Amino acid sequence: MRSDDLYITTVPCFFRCPISLDLMKSPVSLCTGVTYDRVSIQRWLDGGNNTCPATMQILHNKDVVPNLTLHRLIDLWSDSNNRRTGSESPGSNNPTRNEISAVINRVRIENDDCEVLPKILRFARDSDENREYLAGKDGFVRMLVNLISQLDCTNFSDSKLMVVGEAVKILSMLGVNRRQLSNLILSNGRDCLTAIFLLIKSGNKNLKTDCAAVLEFIAVDTESKLLIAERDGLVNEIMKSISSDSDSSLIEASLSFLIAIASLKRVKLALAGEKLVTKLTRLLLSDPTSSVSVTEKCLKLLEALSSCKEGRTEICGGNGTCVETVVKKLMKVSTAATEHAVTVLWSVCFLFKEKKAQDVVIRTNGVTQILLLLQSNCSLTVRQRLTDLLRVFKVNSRSCLSVYDTKTTHIMPF
């Protein structure tokens, strides 16, 4: 008889994730050759880290490659352990491919989706290989989209909404062709978008996160972005998720979606009119220790909004809180955050000569931070924009830098 403690102690060390120390379910390798469980390493990378946790080597890229050999070894070990102890190994309740084919046919023929979709969802969650199998199965993605579009938006039950939510969740996990999925969803008129809108309004944070991920995924061109952005109430409902009270995964998914559609001028005007700048500023101020990824996405959205007049009006409005917040994020966050923050200031202060913004930068000691950033190893684009900003403030960078102690030439922004 096996206890949980005995099971944990007998897991071979090379089957454990170096981060979580748990048995790996989806082992993936970094460019350093070290293998981690996908969930654990993705959380590490999403936190803004650019090193290998085990070796602390700088990562030349953040690509993760499935370690199929190790995955098979873990499966073999789990099966062997299951036979030896007479207990079930993790994932042993998940259906096989043959069973999945059968249940998919059952949905198509009998329209019996209430009991079948949870099985497909368990199958998809189990491994990358299962998700690839589903994505490549002829007609499967179309079947999911049809399930979503068939929701009667005027008369539906909680159970039917749950089925639609499961279909969206499965879609969010599959690595299908973006344009193909976009065409499938948006060609159903507004039915699919209406169903997704109802899921977002349901209040379930996980469903909201999945919906935001799918919407970002299908926003592939001007037409698709406009169709999504102009669906009544959809963007406003997503924007409600951008608050310090929301789940971090939901916040990131919502921000990523807004970034995807904010490349269009018409959308920027709408977002500025809905006071997105105020929401982003509050989010940046609400938790100084918020994730690097959330900070980067907030600043990237502010960068997009700074390119239109209405957006700049919001950024420079009030008592200058937004500009002051951007100045605070210039240093010690990440390379990407610094680049976005510099571009926001460059746009409002140099490119469009907003006097209110210039005054706030001076008042908040922003010029000093700009000078320090010039001493860092920043990109040529950022360096040029910093130089442009100093020109606005009539500062000679060489003469000002000479007053600093020579040790400050080694100061890095992050």
C-alpha positions in Angstrom: 0.0 0.0 0.0 1.4 3.4 -1.0 1.0 6.6 1.0 1.3 10.0 -0.7 4.5 10.7 1.3 6.0 7.4 0.1 5.0 8.3 -3.5 6.7 11.7 -3.3 10.0 10.3 -1.9 10.2 7.7 -4.5 9.9 10.0 -7.5 13.3 9.9 -9.4 15.0 13.3 -8.9 15.4 13.9 -12.7 11.6 13.5 -13.0 11.0 16.4 -10.7 10.8 20.1 -11.8 13.8 22.0 -10.4 11.4 24.9 -9.5 8.4 23.1 -8.0 10.1 19.9 -7.1 7.0 18.1 -8.2 6.6 15.3 -10.8 6.7 17.1 -14.2 3.5 16.8 -16.3 4.8 18.6 -19.4 8.6 18.8 -19.3 10.1 21.5 -21.5 13.8 22.5 -22.0 15.4 25.9 -22.2 18.3 26.9 -24.4 20.6 26.0 -21.5 19.5 22.4 -21.7 17.8 22.3 -18.3 14.3 20.8 -18.2 11.4 22.2 -16.2 7.7 21.7 -15.9 6.0 24.0 -18.4 3.7 25.7 -15.9 6.6 26.5 -13.5 9.1 27.8 -16.0 6.4 29.9 -17.8 5.5 31.5 -14.6 9.3 32.3 -14.0 9.6 33.8 -17.5 6.4 35.8 -17.3 7.8 37.3 -14.1 10.3 39.2 -16.3 13.3 36.9 -15.5 15.8 36.3 -18.3 18.0 33.7 -16.6 17.9 29.9 -16.2 16.7 29.3 -12.6 19.0 26.3 -12.1 22.2 27.6 -13.7 21.5 31.4 -13.6 22.8 31.7 -17.1 21.5 34.5 -19.2 19.0 33.2 -21.7 19.7 34.1 -25.3 16.1 33.3 -26.1 13.1 32.3 -24.0 11.9 29.5 -26.3 10.8 26.3 -24.5 11.1 23.0 -26.4 9.0 19.9 -25.3 11.3 17.2 -23.9 9.4 14.3 -25.5 11.9 11.7 -24.4 11.7 12.6 -20.8 7.9 12.9 -21.1 7.7 9.3 -22.3 10.0 8.1 -19.5 7.8 9.8 -16.9 4.7 8.2 -18.5 6.4 4.8 -18.4 7.5 5.3 -14.8 4.0 6.4 -13.8 2.4 3.4 -15.5 4.9 1.1 -13.8 4.3 2.7 -10.4 0.6 2.3 -10.9 0.8 -1.4 -11.7 3.2 -2.0 -8.8 1.1 -0.2 -6.2 -2.4 -0.9 -7.6 -3.2 2.8 -7.5 -3.9 5.3 -10.2 -1.1 7.5 -11.6 -1.7 11.2 -12.4 -3.6 11.4 -15.6 -4.7 7.7 -15.7 -8.3 8.8 -15.7 -7.8 10.8 -18.9 -9.4 9.4 -22.0 -7.3 7.9 -24.8 -7.2 9.2 -28.4 -9.6 6.5 -29.5 -12.0 7.4 -26.8 -11.7 11.1 -27.7 -12.4 10.3 -31.4 -15.5 8.4 -30.3 -16.8 11.2 -28.0 -16.2 13.9 -30.7 -18.3 11.8 -33.1 -20.9 11.6 -30.4 -21.1 15.4 -30.3 -21.5 15.6 -34.0 -24.1 12.9 -34.3 -26.1 13.2 -31.1 -25.3 16.8 -30.2 -24.5 15.5 -26.7 -22.1 18.1 -25.6 -22.9 18.4 -21.8 -21.0 15.2 -20.8 -18.5 15.0 -23.7 -16.8 18.4 -23.5 -15.4 17.9 -20.0 -13.7 14.7 -21.2 -12.2 16.5 -24.2 -11.1 19.3 -21.8 -9.3 16.8 -19.5 -7.6 15.3 -22.6 -6.4 18.7 -23.8 -5.0 19.6 -20.4 -3.0 16.4 -20.1 -0.2 17.2 -22.7 1.0 19.3 -25.6 0.7 16.2 -27.8 -3.0 15.9 -27.0 -3.6 19.5 -27.8 -1.7 19.1 -31.1 -3.8 16.0 -31.9 -7.1 17.9 -31.3 -5.9 21.0 -33.3 -5.1 18.7 -36.2 -8.3 16.7 -36.1 -10.4 17.4 -39.1 -13.4 19.6 -38.3 -12.8 19.7 -34.5 -12.2 23.4 -34.3 -15.2 24.2 -36.5 -17.3 22.0 -34.2 -16.3 24.0 -31.2 -17.0 27.3 -32.9 -20.4 26.0 -33.9 -21.2 25.1 -30.3 -20.4 28.6 -29.3 -22.4 30.3 -32.0 -25.5 28.1 -31.3 -26.0 29.6 -27.9 -29.5 31.2 -27.7 -28.5 34.5 -26.2 -32.1 35.4 -25.3 -32.9 32.1 -23.5 -30.1 30.0 -22.2 -29.5 27.9 -19.0 -26.5 28.0 -16.7 -25.6 24.5 -17.9 -25.6 25.5 -21.6 -23.5 28.6 -20.8 -21.0 26.2 -19.0 -20.8 24.1 -22.1 -20.0 27.1 -24.2 -17.4 28.1 -21.6 -15.8 24.7 -21.9 -15.6 25.1 -25.7 -13.9 28.5 -25.3 -11.5 27.0 -22.8 -10.5 24.2 -25.2 -10.1 26.7 -28.0 -7.8 28.9 -25.8 -5.5 25.9 -25.3 -5.1 24.8 -29.0 -2.3 26.1 -31.2 -4.4 26.4 -34.3 -3.9 28.8 -37.2 -4.9 32.3 -36.0 -6.4 33.5 -39.3 -8.4 30.3 -39.7 -9.9 30.5 -36.2 -10.5 34.2 -36.7 -12.4 33.6 -39.9 -14.4 30.8 -38.3 -15.5 32.8 -35.3 -16.2 36.1 -37.0 -17.9 34.6 -40.1 -20.7 33.5 -37.7 -21.9 37.1 -37.7 -22.1 38.5 -34.2 -23.4 35.2 -32.7 -20.0 34.0 -31.4 -19.0 37.4 -30.1 -22.3 37.7 -28.3 -21.8 34.3 -26.7 -18.3 35.3 -25.6 -19.6 38.6 -24.3 -22.1 36.7 -22.1 -19.3 34.5 -20.8 -17.3 37.5 -19.8 -20.3 39.0 -18.0 -20.9 35.7 -16.1 -18.4 36.8 -13.5 -16.2 33.7 -13.6 -12.6 34.9 -13.7 -11.3 31.8 -15.4 -13.9 32.1 -18.2 -13.0 35.8 -18.5 -9.4 35.0 -18.9 -10.0 32.3 -21.5 -12.3 34.6 -23.5 -9.8 37.5 -23.4 -7.1 35.1 -24.7 -9.3 33.9 -27.5 -10.2 37.4 -28.5 -6.6 38.5 -28.6 -5.7 35.4 -30.7 -8.3 36.1 -33.4 -7.5 39.9 -33.6 -5.3 39.3 -36.6 -6.0 42.2 -39.0 -7.9 45.5 -39.3 -11.3 44.0 -40.1 -11.2 41.5 -37.2 -10.0 44.1 -34.7 -12.8 46.4 -35.6 -15.5 43.7 -35.5 -14.3 42.8 -32.0 -13.8 46.3 -30.7 -17.2 47.5 -32.0 -19.2 44.7 -30.4 -21.4 46.6 -28.0 -20.2 46.4 -24.5 -17.5 43.8 -25.0 -14.4 46.0 -24.6 -16.0 47.8 -21.7 -16.6 44.5 -19.9 -13.0 43.5 -20.5 -11.8 46.9 -19.1 -13.6 46.2 -15.9 -11.0 43.4 -15.3 -8.2 45.9 -15.2 -8.2 46.7 -11.5 -6.0 45.7 -8.5 -8.9 43.5 -7.2 -8.8 41.2 -10.3 -6.8 38.0 -10.6 -3.3 38.6 -12.1 -3.8 36.2 -14.9 -7.1 37.9 -15.8 -5.4 41.3 -15.7 -2.6 40.2 -18.1 -5.0 38.5 -20.5 -7.2 41.7 -20.6 -4.2 43.9 -21.1 -2.9 41.7 -23.9 -6.3 41.8 -25.7 -6.4 45.6 -25.4 -2.9 45.9 -26.8 -3.9 43.7 -29.8 -6.8 46.0 -30.8 -5.2 49.3 -29.8 -3.1 49.5 -33.0 -6.1 51.0 -34.8 -6.7 54.8 -34.5 -10.5 54.4 -34.2 -10.0 51.9 -31.3 -7.5 54.2 -29.6 -10.0 57.1 -29.7 -12.7 54.8 -28.1 -10.3 53.5 -25.4 -9.3 57.1 -24.5 -12.9 58.1 -24.3 -13.6 55.2 -21.9 -10.9 56.6 -19.5 -8.5 53.7 -20.0 -5.6 55.9 -19.1 -7.1 56.5 -15.7 -7.5 52.7 -15.2 -4.0 52.0 -16.2 -2.6 54.7 -14.0 -4.5 53.3 -11.0 -3.3 49.8 -11.7 0.3 51.0 -11.9 -0.1 52.9 -8.6 -2.2 50.3 -6.7 0.6 47.8 -6.2 4.2 48.9 -6.6 5.3 45.2 -6.5 2.9 44.1 -9.3 4.3 41.8 -11.9 6.8 43.0 -14.4 4.6 41.7 -17.2 1.6 43.8 -16.0 3.7 46.9 -15.7 5.1 46.4 -19.2 1.7 45.9 -20.7 0.3 49.0 -19.0 3.1 51.1 -20.3 2.8 49.6 -23.8 -0.9 50.6 -23.8 -0.1 54.1 -22.7 2.5 54.3 -25.5 -0.2 53.3 -28.0 -2.6 55.9 -26.6 0.0 58.7 -26.6 0.0 58.6 -30.4 -3.5 60.1 -30.7 -4.6 63.5 -29.5 -7.4 62.2 -27.2 -5.0 59.8 -25.6 -2.4 62.5 -24.9 -5.1 64.7 -23.4 -5.9 61.9 -20.9 -2.3 61.2 -20.2 -1.5 64.9 -19.5 -4.8 65.7 -17.8 -5.7 66.2 -14.2 -2.8 66.9 -11.9 -0.3 65.0 -14.0 -0.6 61.7 -12.1 -0.2 59.6 -15.2 3.0 61.3 -16.4 4.4 61.2 -12.9 3.7 57.5 -12.7 5.4 56.9 -16.1 8.5 58.8 -14.8 8.6 56.5 -11.7 8.6 53.5 -14.0 11.6 54.7 -16.1 14.1 52.7 -14.1 14.4 49.4 -12.1 11.5 47.5 -13.8 12.7 45.9 -17.0 14.2 46.8 -20.4 10.8 46.7 -22.1 9.2 48.8 -19.4 11.9 51.4 -19.7 11.5 51.5 -23.5 7.7 52.0 -23.3 8.0 54.6 -20.6 10.6 56.6 -22.5 8.5 56.5 -25.7 5.4 57.8 -23.8 7.4 60.7 -22.4 9.1 61.3 -25.8 5.7 61.4 -27.5 4.0 63.9 -25.1 7.0 66.0 -24.3 9.1 66.1 -27.5 7.0 65.1 -30.4 3.8 66.9 -29.5 5.3 69.5 -27.0 2.7 69.1 -24.3 3.6 71.8 -21.8 1.7 70.1 -18.9 3.7 66.9 -19.3 7.0 68.8 -19.5 6.2 70.6 -16.3 5.5 67.3 -14.5 8.7 65.7 -15.7 10.7 68.6 -14.3 8.7 68.7 -11.1 9.2 64.9 -10.5 13.0 65.0 -11.1 12.5 63.2 -14.4 15.4 65.0 -16.1 17.8 63.4 -13.7 16.5 60.0 -14.4 16.8 60.7 -18.2 20.4 61.6 -17.7 21.1 58.4 -15.7 19.4 56.3 -18.3 21.7 57.8 -21.0 24.6 56.3 -19.1 23.1 52.8 -19.2 23.4 50.2 -21.9 20.1 51.2 -23.6 19.2 50.7 -27.3 20.0 53.2 -30.0 16.4 54.1 -30.4 15.9 54.8 -26.7 19.2 56.7 -26.5 18.0 59.0 -29.4 14.7 59.6 -27.7 16.4 60.4 -24.4 18.6 62.9 -26.3 15.5 64.5 -27.8 14.0 64.8 -24.4 17.0 66.6 -23.0 16.9 69.0 -26.0 13.3 69.8 -24.9 14.4 70.6 -21.4 17.4 72.6 -22.8 19.9 70.3 -21.0 23.4 69.7 -22.3 23.9 66.0 -21.4 27.7 66.2 -21.4 28.0 69.2 -19.1 25.3 67.8 -16.7 26.9 64.3 -16.6 30.2 65.8 -15.7 28.9 67.0 -12.3 28.1 63.4 -11.3 30.7 61.3 -9.6 32.5 59.0 -12.0 31.0 56.0 -10.2 27.5 56.9 -11.5 28.6 56.0 -15.0 28.0 52.4 -14.0 24.5 52.9 -12.9 22.0 50.6 -14.7 18.3 51.2 -15.0 17.4 47.6 -14.2 
